[in-house]
Amino acid sequence: MKEFDQINPPPRLLMGPGPINADPRVLRAMSAQLVGQYDPSMTAYMNEVMSLYRKVFMTQNKATILVDGTSRAGIEAVLVSVLNPGDKVLVPVFGRFGHLLCEIAQRAGAEICTIYAEWGEVFEPGQIEDAIKQHQPKLLACVHGDTSTTVMQPMEELGAICRRHGVLFYSDVTASIGGNDFKTDAWGLDAVSAGLQKCLGGPSGSAPVTLSESFVEEVQKRHHVEAGIKDAHHYEGAGSRIRSNYFDIPMLLDYWGEERLNHHTEATTMLYGARECARILLQEGLEKNIQRHKLNGDAMLAGIQGMNLKIFGDLRYKMNNVVGVYIPDGVDGEAVRTALLQDFGIEIGTSFGPLRGKIWRIGTMGYNARKDAVLVTLAALENVLRRAGHSLPAGEAVDSALRVYSTGT
Protein backbone atom coordinates (compact mmCIF):
# COMPACT_ATOMS: atom_id res chain seq x y z
CA MET A 1 0.00 0.00 0.00
CA LYS A 2 1.80 3.07 -1.30
CA GLU A 3 -0.02 5.54 0.98
CA PHE A 4 1.35 3.90 4.14
CA ASP A 5 5.06 3.57 4.92
CA GLN A 6 6.61 1.42 7.60
CA ILE A 7 6.35 2.84 11.11
CA ASN A 8 9.43 5.00 11.52
CA PRO A 9 8.89 7.56 14.31
CA PRO A 10 11.28 10.50 14.60
CA PRO A 11 14.08 10.27 17.17
CA ARG A 12 12.94 11.86 20.41
CA LEU A 13 14.45 12.31 23.84
CA LEU A 14 11.42 12.04 26.13
CA MET A 15 12.18 14.24 29.14
CA GLY A 16 8.62 14.85 30.26
CA PRO A 17 6.64 13.22 33.07
CA GLY A 18 6.31 9.96 31.14
CA PRO A 19 6.29 7.99 29.01
CA ILE A 20 10.04 7.92 28.58
CA ASN A 21 12.36 6.23 26.10
CA ALA A 22 12.27 2.51 26.86
CA ASP A 23 15.55 0.84 27.70
CA PRO A 24 16.87 -0.86 24.51
CA ARG A 25 17.18 -4.12 26.44
CA VAL A 26 13.45 -4.00 27.13
CA LEU A 27 12.68 -3.43 23.45
CA ARG A 28 14.93 -6.34 22.51
CA ALA A 29 13.16 -8.59 25.00
CA MET A 30 9.82 -7.58 23.50
CA SER A 31 10.95 -8.71 20.04
CA ALA A 32 11.31 -12.32 21.25
CA GLN A 33 9.24 -15.08 19.65
CA LEU A 34 5.71 -15.71 20.90
CA VAL A 35 4.79 -19.00 22.57
CA GLY A 36 1.45 -20.43 23.64
CA GLN A 37 -0.03 -19.13 26.87
CA TYR A 38 0.29 -22.55 28.54
CA ASP A 39 3.66 -23.45 27.08
CA PRO A 40 5.95 -24.49 29.96
CA SER A 41 8.34 -21.66 29.03
CA MET A 42 5.50 -19.15 29.22
CA THR A 43 4.21 -20.28 32.60
CA ALA A 44 7.82 -20.28 33.84
CA TYR A 45 8.17 -16.66 32.71
CA MET A 46 4.95 -15.83 34.54
CA ASN A 47 6.38 -17.33 37.72
CA GLU A 48 9.60 -15.38 37.23
CA VAL A 49 7.62 -12.16 36.79
CA MET A 50 5.85 -12.75 40.10
CA SER A 51 9.16 -13.36 41.86
CA LEU A 52 10.87 -10.33 40.30
CA TYR A 53 8.07 -7.91 41.15
CA ARG A 54 7.93 -9.08 44.75
CA LYS A 55 11.46 -7.68 45.01
CA VAL A 56 10.55 -4.49 43.13
CA PHE A 57 7.57 -3.87 45.43
CA MET A 58 9.55 -5.00 48.50
CA THR A 59 6.91 -7.50 49.55
CA GLN A 60 6.36 -11.16 50.37
CA ASN A 61 2.88 -11.10 48.82
CA LYS A 62 2.14 -14.28 46.91
CA ALA A 63 -0.48 -12.40 44.88
CA THR A 64 1.94 -10.34 42.78
CA ILE A 65 0.90 -10.39 39.13
CA LEU A 66 0.52 -8.34 35.96
CA VAL A 67 -2.76 -6.83 34.79
CA ASP A 68 -2.72 -6.58 31.01
CA GLY A 69 -3.26 -2.94 30.11
CA THR A 70 -1.78 0.43 30.99
CA SER A 71 -1.27 1.53 34.58
CA ARG A 72 -4.90 2.63 34.69
CA ALA A 73 -5.88 -1.02 34.17
CA GLY A 74 -4.12 -1.90 37.42
CA ILE A 75 -5.92 0.88 39.26
CA GLU A 76 -9.27 -0.22 37.91
CA ALA A 77 -8.66 -3.88 38.70
CA VAL A 78 -7.87 -3.09 42.33
CA LEU A 79 -10.78 -0.71 42.88
CA VAL A 80 -13.52 -2.53 40.99
CA SER A 81 -12.59 -5.82 42.67
CA VAL A 82 -12.51 -4.64 46.27
CA LEU A 83 -15.30 -2.04 46.26
CA ASN A 84 -18.86 -3.29 46.43
CA PRO A 85 -21.59 -0.84 45.49
CA GLY A 86 -22.12 1.41 48.48
CA ASP A 87 -18.73 0.81 50.10
CA LYS A 88 -16.93 3.92 51.30
CA VAL A 89 -13.51 4.84 49.96
CA LEU A 90 -11.41 7.75 51.22
CA VAL A 91 -9.27 9.49 48.59
CA PRO A 92 -6.81 12.23 49.62
CA VAL A 93 -6.63 14.38 46.47
CA PHE A 94 -3.50 16.47 45.86
CA GLY A 95 -3.37 16.36 42.06
CA ARG A 96 -4.99 15.07 38.91
CA PHE A 97 -4.54 11.39 39.67
CA GLY A 98 -6.36 11.55 42.99
CA HIS A 99 -9.33 12.70 40.95
CA LEU A 100 -8.78 9.65 38.72
CA LEU A 101 -9.04 7.30 41.73
CA CYS A 102 -12.35 8.99 42.60
CA GLU A 103 -13.59 8.59 39.03
CA ILE A 104 -12.85 4.87 38.90
CA ALA A 105 -14.19 4.16 42.40
CA GLN A 106 -17.38 6.03 41.61
CA ARG A 107 -17.88 3.90 38.50
CA ALA A 108 -17.56 0.84 40.76
CA GLY A 109 -20.54 2.15 42.72
CA ALA A 110 -18.59 3.22 45.80
CA GLU A 111 -19.38 6.16 48.04
CA ILE A 112 -16.52 8.63 47.60
CA CYS A 113 -15.11 10.55 50.56
CA THR A 114 -12.43 13.12 49.76
CA ILE A 115 -10.03 15.52 51.40
CA TYR A 116 -8.09 18.07 49.38
CA ALA A 117 -4.66 19.65 49.48
CA GLU A 118 -3.45 22.52 47.32
CA TRP A 119 -1.67 21.26 44.22
CA GLY A 120 2.01 21.21 45.11
CA GLU A 121 1.33 20.28 48.74
CA VAL A 122 0.71 16.96 50.52
CA PHE A 123 -1.15 15.74 53.60
CA GLU A 124 0.03 15.32 57.16
CA PRO A 125 -0.74 11.81 58.51
CA GLY A 126 -3.01 13.31 61.13
CA GLN A 127 -5.22 14.88 58.46
CA ILE A 128 -5.74 11.48 56.85
CA GLU A 129 -6.40 9.79 60.20
CA ASP A 130 -8.97 12.45 61.09
CA ALA A 131 -10.76 11.81 57.80
CA ILE A 132 -10.69 8.05 58.42
CA LYS A 133 -12.26 8.59 61.84
CA GLN A 134 -14.92 10.83 60.33
CA HIS A 135 -15.90 8.71 57.33
CA GLN A 136 -14.98 5.15 58.46
CA PRO A 137 -14.17 3.95 54.94
CA LYS A 138 -13.50 0.40 53.81
CA LEU A 139 -10.49 1.54 51.78
CA LEU A 140 -7.94 4.35 51.79
CA ALA A 141 -6.88 4.94 48.17
CA CYS A 142 -3.96 7.29 47.73
CA VAL A 143 -1.58 8.18 44.91
CA HIS A 144 2.06 7.97 46.01
CA GLY A 145 3.74 10.33 43.55
CA ASP A 146 1.49 12.51 41.41
CA THR A 147 3.30 13.69 38.27
CA SER A 148 0.67 16.39 37.70
CA THR A 149 2.12 18.24 40.71
CA THR A 150 5.57 16.54 40.92
CA VAL A 151 5.19 15.91 44.67
CA MET A 152 4.99 12.66 46.64
CA GLN A 153 2.74 11.84 49.56
CA PRO A 154 4.68 10.45 52.56
CA MET A 155 3.24 7.04 53.41
CA GLU A 156 5.40 5.60 56.17
CA GLU A 157 2.75 6.19 58.85
CA LEU A 158 -0.43 5.55 56.86
CA GLY A 159 -0.39 1.75 57.04
CA ALA A 160 -0.36 1.77 60.84
CA ILE A 161 -3.19 4.31 60.84
CA CYS A 162 -5.25 2.07 58.56
CA ARG A 163 -4.60 -0.99 60.72
CA ARG A 164 -5.72 0.88 63.85
CA HIS A 165 -9.06 1.64 62.19
CA GLY A 166 -9.61 -1.59 60.24
CA VAL A 167 -9.18 0.07 56.84
CA LEU A 168 -7.57 -1.48 53.76
CA PHE A 169 -4.76 0.61 52.24
CA TYR A 170 -4.15 0.95 48.48
CA SER A 171 -1.69 3.12 46.55
CA ASP A 172 -1.02 3.81 42.90
CA VAL A 173 2.77 4.03 42.49
CA THR A 174 2.95 4.31 38.70
CA ALA A 175 4.97 7.53 38.77
CA SER A 176 7.23 6.70 41.70
CA ILE A 177 8.13 3.01 41.87
CA GLY A 178 11.78 2.26 41.11
CA GLY A 179 12.93 5.87 41.41
CA ASN A 180 11.79 6.69 44.94
CA ASP A 181 11.64 4.81 48.24
CA PHE A 182 8.59 2.59 48.48
CA LYS A 183 8.20 -0.36 50.85
CA THR A 184 4.95 -2.30 50.46
CA ASP A 185 5.22 -4.56 53.49
CA ALA A 186 7.11 -2.25 55.84
CA TRP A 187 4.60 0.54 55.23
CA GLY A 188 1.56 -1.71 55.61
CA LEU A 189 0.10 -1.54 52.09
CA ASP A 190 -2.69 -3.98 51.18
CA ALA A 191 -2.72 -3.29 47.44
CA VAL A 192 -0.31 -1.52 45.11
CA SER A 193 -0.48 -1.00 41.35
CA ALA A 194 2.10 0.41 38.95
CA GLY A 195 3.04 0.88 35.30
CA LEU A 196 6.21 0.41 33.27
CA GLN A 197 6.53 3.73 31.45
CA LYS A 198 8.27 5.85 34.05
CA CYS A 199 11.08 4.82 36.43
CA LEU A 200 10.82 1.16 35.40
CA GLY A 201 12.09 2.11 31.95
CA GLY A 202 9.58 0.33 29.73
CA PRO A 203 6.61 1.09 27.49
CA SER A 204 3.09 1.64 28.70
CA GLY A 205 0.90 -1.46 28.49
CA SER A 206 1.40 -3.64 31.56
CA ALA A 207 0.38 -2.97 35.16
CA PRO A 208 2.25 -4.84 37.92
CA VAL A 209 0.06 -5.33 40.99
CA THR A 210 0.74 -6.75 44.44
CA LEU A 211 -1.95 -7.70 46.96
CA SER A 212 -1.78 -8.61 50.64
CA GLU A 213 -3.43 -11.70 52.13
CA SER A 214 -6.05 -9.45 53.73
CA PHE A 215 -6.88 -7.86 50.40
CA VAL A 216 -7.06 -11.22 48.64
CA GLU A 217 -9.33 -12.58 51.37
CA GLU A 218 -11.66 -9.63 50.87
CA VAL A 219 -11.91 -9.88 47.08
CA GLN A 220 -12.25 -13.67 47.16
CA LYS A 221 -15.64 -13.14 48.78
CA ARG A 222 -16.69 -12.13 45.26
CA HIS A 223 -15.01 -15.10 43.55
CA HIS A 224 -16.71 -16.29 40.38
CA VAL A 225 -15.85 -18.83 37.68
CA GLU A 226 -17.22 -18.44 34.18
CA ALA A 227 -19.62 -20.97 32.72
CA GLY A 228 -17.84 -23.24 30.30
CA ILE A 229 -14.70 -23.61 32.41
CA LYS A 230 -16.29 -24.12 35.83
CA ASP A 231 -15.65 -27.53 37.38
CA ALA A 232 -17.12 -29.32 40.38
CA HIS A 233 -14.39 -28.18 42.76
CA HIS A 234 -14.80 -24.50 41.94
CA TYR A 235 -16.74 -22.32 44.36
CA GLU A 236 -18.82 -19.18 44.10
CA GLY A 237 -18.26 -16.32 46.52
CA ALA A 238 -21.17 -15.05 48.56
CA GLY A 239 -20.48 -11.43 47.67
CA SER A 240 -21.77 -9.42 44.73
CA ARG A 241 -20.41 -10.12 41.25
CA ILE A 242 -17.43 -7.90 40.37
CA ARG A 243 -18.65 -5.46 37.75
CA SER A 244 -15.80 -6.07 35.32
CA ASN A 245 -14.92 -9.42 33.82
CA TYR A 246 -11.55 -8.34 32.46
CA PHE A 247 -10.42 -6.65 35.69
CA ASP A 248 -11.80 -9.33 38.04
CA ILE A 249 -8.86 -9.96 40.39
CA PRO A 250 -10.09 -13.33 41.72
CA MET A 251 -10.29 -14.54 38.12
CA LEU A 252 -6.82 -13.14 37.42
CA LEU A 253 -5.45 -14.91 40.49
CA ASP A 254 -6.95 -18.17 39.23
CA TYR A 255 -5.20 -17.56 35.91
CA TRP A 256 -1.82 -16.75 37.48
CA GLY A 257 -2.19 -19.50 40.10
CA GLU A 258 -1.27 -23.16 39.93
CA GLU A 259 -4.48 -24.17 38.18
CA ARG A 260 -3.89 -21.65 35.33
CA LEU A 261 -7.65 -21.38 34.95
CA ASN A 262 -8.32 -19.72 31.61
CA HIS A 263 -9.28 -16.07 31.71
CA HIS A 264 -7.72 -14.13 28.85
CA THR A 265 -4.78 -14.72 26.55
CA GLU A 266 -1.79 -13.22 28.31
CA ALA A 267 -0.16 -10.29 26.50
CA THR A 268 3.05 -12.21 25.89
CA THR A 269 5.13 -9.39 24.44
CA MET A 270 4.22 -7.07 27.33
CA LEU A 271 5.05 -9.82 29.83
CA TYR A 272 8.50 -10.11 28.24
CA GLY A 273 8.91 -6.35 28.58
CA ALA A 274 7.69 -6.24 32.18
CA ARG A 275 10.01 -9.09 33.10
CA GLU A 276 13.00 -7.28 31.55
CA CYS A 277 12.13 -4.00 33.29
CA ALA A 278 12.25 -5.72 36.67
CA ARG A 279 15.33 -7.79 35.79
CA ILE A 280 17.31 -4.69 34.76
CA LEU A 281 16.24 -2.75 37.84
CA LEU A 282 17.20 -5.56 40.22
CA GLN A 283 20.45 -6.21 38.37
CA GLU A 284 21.43 -2.60 39.03
CA GLY A 285 20.07 -2.86 42.56
CA LEU A 286 16.91 -1.20 43.82
CA GLU A 287 18.73 1.21 46.13
CA LYS A 288 21.26 2.12 43.43
CA ASN A 289 18.41 2.74 41.00
CA ILE A 290 16.74 5.08 43.46
CA GLN A 291 20.02 6.91 44.08
CA ARG A 292 20.57 7.25 40.31
CA HIS A 293 17.17 8.88 39.97
CA LYS A 294 17.91 11.19 42.88
CA LEU A 295 21.32 12.23 41.51
CA ASN A 296 19.99 13.00 38.04
CA GLY A 297 16.88 14.64 39.46
CA ASP A 298 19.02 16.85 41.69
CA ALA A 299 21.23 17.78 38.73
CA MET A 300 18.20 18.72 36.65
CA LEU A 301 16.81 20.77 39.53
CA ALA A 302 20.10 22.63 39.98
CA GLY A 303 20.31 23.32 36.24
CA ILE A 304 16.75 24.65 36.14
CA GLN A 305 17.44 26.95 39.09
CA GLY A 306 20.61 28.11 37.31
CA MET A 307 18.41 29.55 34.53
CA ASN A 308 16.54 31.93 36.85
CA LEU A 309 13.50 29.67 36.80
CA LYS A 310 11.15 29.20 39.75
CA ILE A 311 10.34 25.68 40.95
CA PHE A 312 6.74 24.63 41.58
CA GLY A 313 5.67 22.72 44.68
CA ASP A 314 7.07 22.00 48.12
CA LEU A 315 10.64 20.79 47.51
CA ARG A 316 10.56 18.76 50.73
CA TYR A 317 8.20 16.36 48.97
CA LYS A 318 9.53 16.58 45.41
CA MET A 319 9.75 13.29 43.54
CA ASN A 320 13.27 12.28 42.51
CA ASN A 321 12.24 11.81 38.91
CA VAL A 322 10.28 14.91 37.87
CA VAL A 323 10.39 18.64 38.55
CA GLY A 324 7.73 21.31 38.06
CA VAL A 325 8.94 24.61 36.61
CA TYR A 326 6.97 27.85 36.47
CA ILE A 327 6.82 29.26 32.94
CA PRO A 328 8.49 32.71 33.13
CA ASP A 329 6.38 35.82 32.64
CA GLY A 330 6.37 36.93 29.03
CA VAL A 331 7.39 33.50 27.73
CA ASP A 332 5.01 31.39 25.63
CA GLY A 333 5.24 27.99 27.29
CA GLU A 334 3.87 26.02 24.35
CA ALA A 335 6.20 27.82 21.92
CA VAL A 336 9.15 26.74 24.07
CA ARG A 337 7.96 23.12 24.09
CA THR A 338 7.47 23.23 20.33
CA ALA A 339 10.95 24.65 19.72
CA LEU A 340 12.53 22.02 21.96
CA LEU A 341 10.75 19.29 20.03
CA GLN A 342 11.29 20.62 16.51
CA ASP A 343 14.82 21.99 16.89
CA PHE A 344 16.33 19.54 19.39
CA GLY A 345 14.04 16.49 19.35
CA ILE A 346 13.42 16.86 23.10
CA GLU A 347 9.99 16.58 24.70
CA ILE A 348 9.06 18.15 28.05
CA GLY A 349 5.58 18.18 29.54
CA THR A 350 2.89 20.69 30.26
CA SER A 351 0.36 20.12 33.07
CA PHE A 352 -3.35 19.81 33.79
CA GLY A 353 -6.22 21.60 35.46
CA PRO A 354 -5.22 24.61 37.56
CA LEU A 355 -1.59 24.27 36.42
CA ARG A 356 -2.31 24.15 32.71
CA GLY A 357 -0.21 26.78 30.96
CA LYS A 358 1.52 27.71 34.24
CA ILE A 359 4.24 25.09 34.62
CA TRP A 360 6.38 22.71 32.63
CA ARG A 361 7.12 19.24 33.96
CA ILE A 362 10.58 17.88 33.22
CA GLY A 363 11.39 14.27 33.97
CA THR A 364 14.57 12.29 34.62
CA MET A 365 13.36 8.75 34.88
CA GLY A 366 14.07 5.20 33.86
CA TYR A 367 16.49 4.89 30.95
CA ASN A 368 16.60 8.71 30.69
CA ALA A 369 17.83 9.23 34.26
CA ARG A 370 21.39 9.68 33.05
CA LYS A 371 23.95 12.46 32.82
CA ASP A 372 24.02 13.01 29.06
CA ALA A 373 20.22 13.26 28.84
CA VAL A 374 20.13 15.83 31.63
CA LEU A 375 22.91 18.00 30.22
CA VAL A 376 21.58 17.97 26.66
CA THR A 377 18.10 18.91 27.89
CA LEU A 378 19.43 21.78 29.99
CA ALA A 379 21.59 23.13 27.17
CA ALA A 380 18.70 22.99 24.72
CA LEU A 381 16.24 24.60 27.13
CA GLU A 382 18.71 27.39 27.87
CA ASN A 383 19.07 28.11 24.16
CA VAL A 384 15.31 28.17 23.56
CA LEU A 385 14.65 30.36 26.61
CA ARG A 386 17.36 32.82 25.63
CA ARG A 387 15.83 33.15 22.16
CA ALA A 388 12.40 33.60 23.78
CA GLY A 389 13.70 36.63 25.70
CA HIS A 390 14.18 35.11 29.15
CA SER A 391 17.13 36.62 31.03
CA LEU A 392 19.59 33.99 32.26
CA PRO A 393 23.32 33.57 32.89
CA ALA A 394 24.85 31.85 29.89
CA GLY A 395 26.10 28.34 30.59
CA GLU A 396 25.01 28.31 34.23
CA ALA A 397 22.40 25.58 33.73
CA VAL A 398 24.92 22.95 32.60
CA ASP A 399 27.57 24.20 35.03
CA SER A 400 25.14 23.91 37.96
CA ALA A 401 24.23 20.37 36.98
CA LEU A 402 27.89 19.44 36.58
CA ARG A 403 28.61 20.66 40.09
CA VAL A 404 25.97 18.23 41.38
CA TYR A 405 27.53 15.40 39.40
CA SER A 406 31.02 16.29 40.62
CA THR A 407 29.98 15.90 44.24
CA GLY A 408 27.63 12.99 43.64
CA THR A 409 24.99 14.56 45.89
N, C-alpha and C positions, 0 to 999 in steps of 0.2 A: 504494500500500500504506500504509494508515493507521498501521500499527504502526512504520513506519520513516520518520523525517524525513530531510531533507537532512543531509549531514555539516556540522556547525557546531561545531567544537571550541571550548572556552572560551579566552579570551585568556590566554596564559602568557608569562612572561619566563623563558626557560630558562637558568639560571645555574649549571647543574651541569657535570659533566665531558663532556657531549655526549650526545645531539645538542643543538644550539642552534637558535635561531630562524634560519631561512634568510633570506638577504638578499632583500628584495622584488624586486630585479632578477632574481635567480635564479628565483624563482617565476613572474615574468612570462615569462621565457624558456621555462620549462617548459610554459607554456600555448600555445605556438606550434603551428601546424598540423603534423600528421604528413605525412611523404612516404615514398615507397618506399625500401627499404634500398639500392637501387642507383641511385636518382635522382641525377643529377649534383650537385644541391645537397647531398644527404646525404653523398655521398663527399667532397665539398669540406669539409663540416663535420668529417668524420672526420679529414681531413688537417690542418685548423686545430687540432683538439683535440691531435693529436700534437705540432704545433709549439708550442702554448701550454704544454703540460705539460713539454716539454723545458726551457723557461725556468723553470717552477715548481720542477722537480727540480734545476735547474742542471746540465744534462747535454747532451751531444751525441748521446746514444744514439738511433739510428734506431728501435729497438724501444721506442717509448713509446706505450702504448695504454690503452684502458679495458677492464677486465673487468666485465661486467655482473653486478651483485650488490653486496652491502654490502662493507665493507672486508675482512671475513673471506674473501670470494670471491677477492680479490687475493692474500691470504696463501696460501690453498689452491692457487690456480693456480701460484704460484711454487714451493711446496714439492712438490706432487704431480708437477710437470713435471720438476724437476731431480733428485729423489731416487728412485733405483732401490731396489727392495727390497734391504735389507742395507747400503746406504750409511750412513756415519756422518754425523751432524749434531751440532754442538756448540751448545747453547742456554744462554747465561748468563741465569739466571732471577732477576729482582729485583722481580717483581710478578705479578699475575694473568695478564698477556698473554704472559709468557714461558712459563707453563704451557700457554697456548693453542698456541704454536708447537710445543711438544713433542707435544701432542695430535694436531695435524694431521700432523706429520712421522711420528709413530708409525702413523697410519692409512695413510700412504703406504708403510709397510713398512720405514722407516728404523730404524737403530740409534741410539738417543738417548743422547747424552752431555751431562750437565748440570753446571753449577756454580751455586752459590746465594749470594746476598747477602741480608742482612736487608732486609725491606721498608722503604723510606725511604732506603736506601743504594744505591750503584752500584759498579761494578768498576773497579779500576785496570787499565790496559792490560796490565801484566805478568801479572796473574792470568789474563787471557784467553789471552795468548800461552803461558803455562805449560800451560794446559788443551789448547791446540792441539797443543803438542809431545807431550803425554801421549797424546791420543786420535787424533791425525792424521785429523781429519774431512775429508769432501769439502766441507762447507758450514758456515760460521758463520752462525747465524740469531739475530738480536738485535733486540729492540724498542728503538726510539730513546727515545721518551717514553712512560712507562707511566702512564696516568691513574689506575690503581688505587692508586698510591703517590705520584703527582704529581711524580716525579723523572725526570730524563733522563740516559741513559747517554752520556758523552762518546765520540765516535767518530772524532775527527780522526786518531788513530794506528792504528786497527784495520785500515784498508785496507792499509797498508804491512805490518803484521804478517801479514795473510792472504797477501799476495803473496810474502813471504819463504818461506812454508810451502806454497805451492801450493793454497791454500784459497779457494773462492768465498765471497763476503761478501754477505749479504742482510739488509735491515732493514725492519721494519714501521714506517712513520712516520705512521700514521693520526692519532695524537693531537698530533703536533708540527709537521707540515709547514705552512708558511705563517706560523706564529707564532713560530718558533724557527729559529736558524741550522741549515741542512742543505745540504750540498754534495755531490751524488752523485759527480761526477767527481773533484773535488779530494780527497775522502776515500776514493776507491778502492772505491766500492760496485759490486757486480755486479748486484744486483737490489734494487728498492725498490718497496714497495706502499703505497697510502694509501687514504683515504676522504674524502668531502666534508663530513661532518657536524660537523666541529670548526672548526679555524682557516680552512678554505676557505670556510666560510659557506654550505653547501648542505645538502640533505637526504641521508640515508643511501640508498644504492642504486647507487652507481657506484664502482669501485675503480681509480683511475689506477695504472699500473704502468710502470716503466722498467727496461730490461734491457741489460746491456753486451754487446759482441760476444762476449766469452768465455762469458757465460752462454747466449747464443743458440746458439753453437756446441755447447755441451754438450747443451742440450735438443733440438737438431735431430738428434742421434743417435737420438732416439726418434720422429722424424717419421713421421706416418701420415696417409693420405688415405682418407676413407670410400669404401666401395663406392657406386656410383651417381653420384659426381662425379669419381672418379679418371680421369685421362686418361693417355695414353701417356708424356707428359713428366714425370709425377709420380714421385717416388721414395719408397721405404720406408727408414726408418732401420734400422740394424742392432741398435739397442738394444731393450730391452723396451718393450712397449706402455704408454703412460701410463695410469694406472688410472682416470682420469676423462676422459670425452669432453668435457664442458662446460668444464672447466678445463684443457684441453690447450693449452698455450701455442704449440707449433708450428702447431696448427690455427688458433688465434687470430691468429697472425702472418700466416698465409696469407689470412685474412679481411681483416685490416687492410692487407695489402700490395697491390701493384699488380694482382695477379690477382683480388683480391676473391673468393677461393674460398669458396663458401658454407659457413657453419658454423652460425650461429644467426641469428635476426632481431634486429638491433641494437635495444637499448632506446632508441628515438629520444628520448623525453622526457628520460630521464636523461642522454643525450649532450648535449642542449641545456643542461641544468642544469650538467653538468660543464664544458662550454665556457664558460658564463657565470661560473662560480666562478673559473676561471683568468683569464678576461678582466678581471674586476673587480680581482683581486689584482694583476695586472701593470699595469693602468691606474694603480692607486695606487702601485705600485712595491714590489717584494719586500722591500727593506730597510725602506721606510717601513711596510709592513705588519707586519714583525717588531717594529719600534720601537713601533708602536701597541699591539701585544699586550703588550710589555714595560711600557710606561707604565701601561696599564690594569691589568695584573697587579700591578705595584708599588703602585698606588693601592689595589687590593683588599687586598693584603697589609698595607699600613699601616693601613687601616681595621679589619681583623680584629684586628691587634695592639692597636689603640686600644680594643678592647672587652675587654681582659684575657683574651684567648684565646690558647692555645698552638698554635704551628704544628707540623705533623707533617713529618718528613723533613729531610734535609740541605739547607739553603737554598742551599748552593753549587751544587746540581744541580737546583734547582727549575725546572720548566717555566714559561715566561712566562704561560701561559694557564690554569693551574689551581693551586689551593692546597689543601693538606690541613689541616684544623683539628680539633684534639682537642675532643671534646664535653666540656664542663665537668662536673665531679663534681656529682651531684645534679640534673642536667638530663636530661630525656628527649629524646634526639636525634630520635627519630621524631616526637614530639609537636611539636617545633620545626619540622621539615620540613613537617608537616601544616598547622600554623598559617601558615607562610609561603605555602603553596600556596592554602589556603582563604581567608585574609584578605587577602593581597596579590597572589595570582596569580604567585608567584615559586617556581621549582623549584631546589633545590640537591640535591646527590647524597649518598648514603651510600657505603659501600665494601664490599669483599668479603673473604672468608677471614679471616685473623687481624686485619683492621682493621674487620670488620663490627661496627657498633654503637659503635665507638671514635672514628671521625673522620667529619666531613663533608668533601665535596669541592666546592669552589666555583670555577666556571669564568668566565673572561673571554675569550671566543674568537669569532673570526669576526665576524659582524654585531653580536654583543653585546659586543665589546671596545670599549666606548665609555663616555664619562664619565657620561651620565645613567643607564645601566644599572647601573654600579658604585655610584653614589651612592644610587639607589633601593634596591638590594639591601642595602647597608649600613644604611640607615635602617630598613628593614623588619626586618632581623635584629636590630638593636639593640632595637627595640620588643618583638619576640617574646622575646628573651633576658631583657629586664628583667621582663616579665610572668612568665617562668618562674623567676624568683628569682635570676638570675645578677647578681652585683655588677659594675657597669661605670660609667665616667664618662659622664654624659649628653652626647650630641652629639660625643664625641671620635672616633667612627668616621668620620663624614662629614668632620669637621675634619681628621683625619689624612690622609684621601684627598685632600682639597682642597689640602693643603700639597704633596703629591706633584705634583698637577696644576699648581700655581703655579710650581714649579721646572722641571717638564718632565722630571724624572729620578726 
